[in-house]
Amino acid sequence: MLQLAVDAAIPAAFGGAGGDALIIDTEGSVLPERGAALAAALAAHLARLAARDPGNAKKAAAVPSQGDLLARVRVLRASTPTALDAALASLPALCDRYPTTKLVAIDSIAFHARAAGRGGAPARA
């Protein structure tokens, strides 16, 4: 999921969507360190692609940094069913605020229901 989120920011000059991504994290499993590693690897890969095509000024100018890629990934933590409901309800406003959003991912939509089955948070009707 993090790889897809970082990939959503690949510039159009490289055939990417050039957009933002939003991850709603219910499990606390979205690790900033992993996102940073993926963004660094992608930035290096795009720089290598641009270097292979020296006549393409658009690619050379469009190579993003790790920070550029990470800035396009937003993570909302929704640790309770109520927080998940609020995050889902806020999606239209977030997409209005970030109109280049190309990906919305939820990790995981079923987490709170599974937790309820293990004696965690109560299930909602």
C-alpha positions as CSV (number, residue, x, y, z in Angstrom):
1,M,0.0,0.0,0.0
2,L,2.8,2.4,0.8
3,Q,4.5,1.6,-2.5
4,L,1.2,2.4,-4.4
5,A,0.9,5.6,-2.4
6,V,4.5,6.7,-3.3
7,D,3.9,5.6,-6.9
8,A,0.9,7.9,-7.2
9,A,3.3,10.8,-7.1
10,I,5.4,9.7,-10.1
11,P,5.4,12.7,-12.4
12,A,3.6,12.7,-15.7
13,A,6.9,13.1,-17.5
14,F,7.6,9.5,-16.4
15,G,4.1,8.2,-17.3
16,G,2.9,8.5,-13.7
17,A,-0.2,10.1,-12.2
18,G,1.6,13.0,-10.6
19,G,-0.8,13.1,-7.8
20,D,-1.3,12.7,-4.0
21,A,-2.3,9.7,-2.0
22,L,-4.2,9.3,1.2
23,I,-3.9,6.3,3.5
24,I,-6.3,5.7,6.3
25,D,-4.4,3.6,8.8
26,T,-6.6,1.7,11.3
27,E,-3.9,-0.8,12.4
28,G,-1.0,1.5,13.1
29,S,1.0,-0.4,10.5
30,V,2.0,2.4,8.2
31,L,5.6,3.0,9.2
32,P,7.2,6.4,8.3
33,E,10.6,4.7,7.9
34,R,9.3,2.3,5.3
35,G,7.7,5.1,3.4
36,A,10.9,7.1,3.5
37,A,12.9,4.1,2.1
38,L,10.4,3.5,-0.7
39,A,10.4,7.2,-1.6
40,A,14.2,7.3,-1.6
41,A,14.4,4.2,-3.9
42,L,11.8,5.6,-6.3
43,A,13.5,9.0,-6.5
44,A,16.8,7.2,-7.3
45,H,15.1,5.1,-9.9
46,L,13.5,8.1,-11.6
47,A,16.9,9.9,-11.6
48,R,18.4,6.9,-13.3
49,L,15.6,6.8,-15.9
50,A,16.1,10.5,-16.6
51,A,19.9,10.0,-17.0
52,R,19.3,7.3,-19.6
53,D,17.3,9.8,-21.7
54,P,19.6,12.9,-21.7
55,G,17.7,14.6,-24.6
56,N,14.4,14.7,-22.6
57,A,14.5,17.9,-20.6
58,K,11.0,17.3,-19.2
59,K,12.2,14.2,-17.5
60,A,15.3,15.8,-16.2
61,A,13.3,18.7,-14.8
62,A,10.7,16.4,-13.3
63,V,12.9,14.2,-11.2
64,P,11.4,14.4,-7.7
65,S,13.4,14.2,-4.4
66,Q,12.5,11.8,-1.6
67,G,10.9,14.7,0.2
68,D,8.8,15.7,-2.8
69,L,7.4,12.2,-3.0
70,L,6.8,11.9,0.7
71,A,5.0,15.2,0.8
72,R,2.4,13.8,-1.5
73,V,1.5,10.9,0.8
74,R,-0.9,11.7,3.7
75,V,-1.7,9.3,6.5
76,L,-4.7,9.6,8.7
77,R,-4.7,7.4,11.8
78,A,-8.1,5.9,12.7
79,S,-7.6,3.8,15.8
80,T,-11.2,3.4,16.7
81,P,-14.4,2.7,14.7
82,T,-15.6,6.3,15.4
83,A,-12.3,7.7,14.1
84,L,-12.7,5.5,11.0
85,D,-16.2,6.9,10.4
86,A,-14.9,10.4,10.8
87,A,-12.0,9.8,8.4
88,L,-14.4,8.4,5.8
89,A,-16.8,11.3,6.3
90,S,-14.0,13.7,5.7
91,L,-12.9,12.2,2.4
92,P,-14.9,14.7,0.2
93,A,-13.4,17.7,2.0
94,L,-9.9,16.2,1.9
95,C,-10.2,15.5,-1.9
96,D,-11.4,19.1,-2.3
97,R,-8.4,20.4,-0.3
98,Y,-6.0,18.1,-2.3
99,P,-7.6,18.0,-5.7
100,T,-4.7,16.0,-7.2
101,T,-5.5,13.0,-5.0
102,K,-5.2,9.9,-7.1
103,L,-5.3,7.1,-4.5
104,V,-7.2,6.6,-1.3
105,A,-6.3,3.4,0.6
106,I,-7.6,2.0,3.9
107,D,-5.5,-0.4,6.0
108,S,-7.7,-2.1,6.9
109,I,-11.4,-1.5,6.6
110,A,-12.1,-4.7,8.6
111,F,-9.6,-4.2,11.4
112,H,-12.1,-2.9,14.0
113,A,-14.5,-5.7,13.2
114,R,-11.7,-8.3,13.6
115,A,-10.7,-6.7,16.9
116,A,-14.3,-6.9,18.2
117,G,-14.3,-10.6,17.4
118,R,-11.2,-11.0,19.7
119,G,-12.7,-9.1,22.5
120,G,-11.5,-5.8,21.4
121,A,-13.6,-2.8,20.4
122,P,-17.3,-3.6,20.4
123,A,-18.9,-4.3,17.0
124,R,-21.2,-1.7,15.6
125,A,-24.5,-2.5,14.1
